[in-house]
Amino acid sequence: MTAHRTPRRSLKQRLKDGDSLRGALLRLPSETLVEMAGVAGLDYVLIDCEHGPADAALLQQHIMAAEAHGIDVLVRVGTAEPALALRALDLGAAGLVHPHVDSADDARRAVAASHYPPWGERGFATYSRSGRFGTVTAAEHVAASRETLVVAMVETERACAAADAIAGTEGVDAVLVGPADLAADCGFPEPTVVQELLQQAHRAAYEHGRTVMSIVPDLPSARAAEESGARLTVFNMAHVLMDTMSALARPVRTS
């Protein structure tokens, strides 16, 4: 007999329903932090396999920990890495963040790596974790896969100039500006330059009905991003933890 679970709303459906979601950006290995994020009540974790180890075995363990605590997992893959995208989705990731999407062609390739035909080019299998080890039908598996959230990262001046075409690409659900890479691409200019480019990309996302995702270092920044319209905010836990530890390390002043 096949065991059936009561499905919960996907991240994609929750965004369609108008929810604003908060998550934590983590690098492997961070299983305990994944569990803590779930216990704390965050909506998702974003596992960074671009700047962290792209270890599929570790990633599976982190996804299993997240599922045990009722929290979804997004995975940031490397630039143009369809093989890693396939593995992450087979393991049960709720969506993918694709870095360095500089053009509509890049956006189409990101969508293709994220979905089964006819939406994309992802290799098909139902015997993976995401297919409940072959206990779902092909039709059920395809239907579930269409809830995959596809986030395009805009990280260069060229990408910001193409933001309208990127956001307008069918299958792109959200746009995330990478402020650090964008600043580096522009030669680390005055912050106002990066902010203007960021707003340009965000306007394009809003005009096409896409969700804006923002990486933030702290709670005030999250609130500011949400007030500006972002409905996916993700805390960079490296910033959060280092700020907390630095504060703890400061000597206590006595009068």
C-alpha positions as CSV (number, residue, x, y, z in Angstrom):
1,M,0.0,0.0,0.0
2,T,1.3,3.5,-0.9
3,A,1.4,6.0,1.9
4,H,-0.1,9.3,1.1
5,R,0.8,12.7,2.7
6,T,-1.5,15.7,3.0
7,P,0.2,18.2,0.7
8,R,1.0,21.6,2.0
9,R,0.9,24.7,-0.2
10,S,4.1,25.1,-2.2
11,L,6.2,28.2,-2.0
12,K,5.0,29.0,-5.5
13,Q,1.3,28.7,-4.5
14,R,1.9,30.7,-1.3
15,L,3.3,33.6,-3.4
16,K,0.4,33.4,-5.8
17,D,-1.9,33.6,-2.7
18,G,-0.1,36.9,-1.8
19,D,2.0,35.6,1.1
20,S,5.3,37.3,2.0
21,L,7.9,34.7,2.9
22,R,11.2,34.8,4.9
23,G,14.1,32.4,4.7
24,A,17.7,31.9,5.6
25,L,20.7,31.6,3.3
26,L,22.9,28.8,4.4
27,R,26.0,27.1,3.1
28,L,26.7,23.4,3.5
29,P,27.1,21.8,6.0
30,S,24.4,23.5,8.2
31,E,21.9,20.8,9.2
32,T,21.5,22.2,12.7
33,L,20.8,25.6,11.2
34,V,18.3,24.1,8.8
35,E,16.5,22.6,11.8
36,M,16.7,25.8,13.8
37,A,15.2,27.7,10.9
38,G,12.2,25.3,10.8
39,V,11.8,25.4,14.6
40,A,11.9,29.2,14.5
41,G,9.1,29.3,11.9
42,L,10.9,30.6,8.9
43,D,9.3,29.7,5.6
44,Y,12.3,28.3,3.7
45,V,16.0,27.9,3.6
46,L,18.2,28.7,0.6
47,I,21.1,26.3,0.4
48,D,24.0,27.9,-1.4
49,C,25.7,25.3,-3.7
50,E,27.3,28.1,-5.8
51,H,29.6,29.5,-3.1
52,G,29.4,26.4,-0.9
53,P,30.1,22.7,-1.5
54,A,27.8,21.2,-4.2
55,D,27.7,17.8,-2.4
56,A,24.6,15.9,-3.3
57,A,24.8,13.6,-0.3
58,L,25.0,16.5,2.1
59,L,22.3,18.3,0.2
60,Q,19.9,15.3,0.6
61,Q,20.5,15.3,4.4
62,H,19.7,19.0,4.6
63,I,16.5,18.6,2.6
64,M,15.5,15.7,4.8
65,A,16.1,17.8,7.9
66,A,14.0,20.6,6.4
67,E,11.1,18.3,5.5
68,A,11.1,16.9,9.0
69,H,10.4,20.4,10.3
70,G,7.9,21.4,7.6
71,I,10.2,24.0,5.9
72,D,10.9,24.2,2.2
73,V,14.3,24.3,0.5
74,L,15.5,26.4,-2.4
75,V,18.9,25.6,-3.9
76,R,21.3,28.1,-5.5
77,V,23.1,26.1,-8.2
78,G,26.2,27.3,-10.1
79,T,26.1,29.3,-13.3
80,A,24.6,27.1,-16.1
81,E,24.6,23.9,-14.1
82,P,21.7,21.8,-15.4
83,A,23.1,18.6,-14.0
84,L,23.2,20.0,-10.4
85,A,19.7,21.6,-11.0
86,L,18.4,18.1,-11.9
87,R,19.9,16.5,-8.8
88,A,18.7,19.2,-6.5
89,L,15.1,18.8,-7.8
90,D,15.3,15.0,-7.7
91,L,16.3,15.2,-4.1
92,G,13.2,17.3,-3.3
93,A,14.1,21.0,-3.6
94,A,11.1,23.3,-3.9
95,G,12.9,25.5,-6.3
96,L,16.1,26.8,-7.8
97,V,18.0,30.0,-7.7
98,H,20.0,30.5,-10.9
99,P,23.0,32.9,-10.7
100,H,24.3,35.2,-13.4
101,V,21.3,35.3,-15.6
102,D,22.4,38.1,-17.9
103,S,20.0,37.8,-20.8
104,A,16.7,36.3,-22.0
105,D,18.6,33.4,-23.4
106,D,20.1,32.7,-20.0
107,A,16.7,32.9,-18.4
108,R,15.3,30.4,-20.9
109,R,18.1,28.0,-20.1
110,A,17.4,28.4,-16.4
111,V,13.7,27.6,-16.9
112,A,14.6,24.7,-19.2
113,A,16.8,23.2,-16.5
114,S,14.1,23.6,-13.9
115,H,11.1,21.9,-15.6
116,Y,10.2,18.7,-17.4
117,P,9.0,18.9,-21.0
118,P,7.1,20.5,-22.5
119,W,8.1,23.4,-20.1
120,G,11.7,22.5,-20.0
121,E,14.4,19.9,-20.6
122,R,14.9,18.3,-17.1
123,G,15.5,14.6,-17.3
124,F,12.5,12.6,-16.2
125,A,12.4,10.0,-13.3
126,T,9.8,9.1,-10.8
127,Y,12.0,6.9,-8.6
128,S,13.8,9.8,-7.0
129,R,13.0,11.3,-3.6
130,S,10.8,13.9,-5.3
131,G,8.9,11.1,-7.1
132,R,8.3,9.3,-3.8
133,F,10.6,6.5,-5.0
134,G,8.3,5.6,-7.9
135,T,5.1,5.5,-5.9
136,V,3.5,8.3,-7.8
137,T,2.2,8.3,-11.4
138,A,4.1,10.1,-14.1
139,A,1.2,12.5,-14.4
140,E,1.2,13.3,-10.7
141,H,5.0,13.8,-10.7
142,V,4.8,16.2,-13.7
143,A,2.0,18.1,-12.0
144,A,4.0,18.4,-8.8
145,S,7.1,19.5,-10.6
146,R,5.3,22.5,-12.1
147,E,5.3,23.9,-8.6
148,T,9.1,24.3,-8.9
149,L,10.0,28.0,-8.1
150,V,12.4,29.5,-10.6
151,V,14.4,32.5,-9.4
152,A,16.7,34.4,-11.8
153,M,19.6,36.2,-10.3
154,V,20.5,39.6,-11.9
155,E,24.1,40.4,-11.0
156,T,25.7,42.6,-13.7
157,E,25.1,45.9,-15.3
158,R,24.3,44.0,-18.5
159,A,21.7,41.9,-16.7
160,C,20.1,45.0,-15.3
161,A,19.8,46.5,-18.8
162,A,18.2,43.2,-19.9
163,A,16.0,43.0,-16.8
164,D,12.8,43.5,-18.7
165,A,13.5,40.7,-21.1
166,I,14.7,38.4,-18.2
167,A,11.6,39.1,-16.1
168,G,9.4,38.7,-19.1
169,T,10.7,35.2,-19.9
170,E,8.0,32.6,-19.4
171,G,8.7,30.4,-16.5
172,V,10.7,32.9,-14.4
173,D,8.8,33.3,-11.1
174,A,11.1,35.7,-9.3
175,V,14.0,38.0,-9.7
176,L,16.9,38.4,-7.2
177,V,19.5,41.1,-7.6
178,G,22.9,40.0,-6.3
179,P,24.2,43.3,-4.8
180,A,27.7,42.1,-4.1
181,D,28.3,40.8,-7.7
182,L,26.6,43.8,-9.1
183,A,28.9,46.2,-7.2
184,A,31.9,44.2,-8.3
185,D,30.8,44.2,-11.9
186,C,30.5,48.0,-11.8
187,G,33.9,48.5,-10.2
188,F,32.5,49.1,-6.7
189,P,31.0,52.5,-7.4
190,E,29.1,54.8,-5.1
191,P,26.2,52.9,-3.4
192,T,23.7,55.0,-5.2
193,V,24.8,53.6,-8.6
194,V,24.1,50.0,-7.5
195,Q,20.8,51.1,-5.9
196,E,19.6,52.6,-9.1
197,L,20.4,49.5,-11.1
198,L,18.7,47.4,-8.4
199,Q,15.6,49.5,-8.6
200,Q,15.6,49.2,-12.4
201,A,15.6,45.4,-12.1
202,H,12.9,45.4,-9.5
203,R,10.7,47.7,-11.6
204,A,11.0,45.2,-14.5
205,A,10.0,42.3,-12.2
206,Y,6.9,44.2,-10.9
207,E,5.9,45.1,-14.4
208,H,5.8,41.5,-15.4
209,G,4.1,40.3,-12.3
210,R,7.2,38.5,-10.9
211,T,8.1,38.2,-7.3
212,V,11.1,40.3,-6.0
213,M,13.5,38.4,-3.8
214,S,16.0,40.3,-1.6
215,I,19.1,39.1,0.3
216,V,19.2,41.0,3.6
217,P,21.7,41.1,6.5
218,D,19.3,41.9,9.4
219,L,15.7,42.5,10.5
220,P,15.5,46.3,9.7
221,S,16.8,45.6,6.2
222,A,14.2,42.8,5.8
223,R,11.4,45.2,6.8
224,A,12.6,47.8,4.4
225,A,12.8,45.3,1.6
226,E,9.2,44.1,2.3
227,E,8.0,47.7,2.5
228,S,9.5,48.3,-0.9
229,G,7.5,45.3,-2.3
230,A,9.8,42.2,-1.9
231,R,7.8,39.1,-1.0
232,L,10.8,36.8,-0.7
233,T,13.4,37.9,1.8
234,V,16.3,35.8,2.7
235,F,18.7,36.5,5.6
236,N,22.4,36.0,4.9
237,M,23.2,33.9,7.9
238,A,26.9,34.6,7.6
239,H,26.1,38.3,8.2
240,V,23.6,37.5,11.0
241,L,25.9,35.2,12.9
242,M,29.0,37.2,12.5
243,D,27.2,40.4,13.7
244,T,25.9,38.5,16.7
245,M,29.2,37.0,17.5
246,S,31.0,40.3,17.1
247,A,28.6,41.9,19.5
248,L,29.1,39.1,22.0
249,A,32.9,39.5,21.7
250,R,32.9,43.3,22.5
251,P,34.2,44.0,26.0
252,V,31.6,45.2,28.4
253,R,32.2,48.8,29.5
254,T,32.0,49.5,33.1
255,S,31.4,53.0,34.5
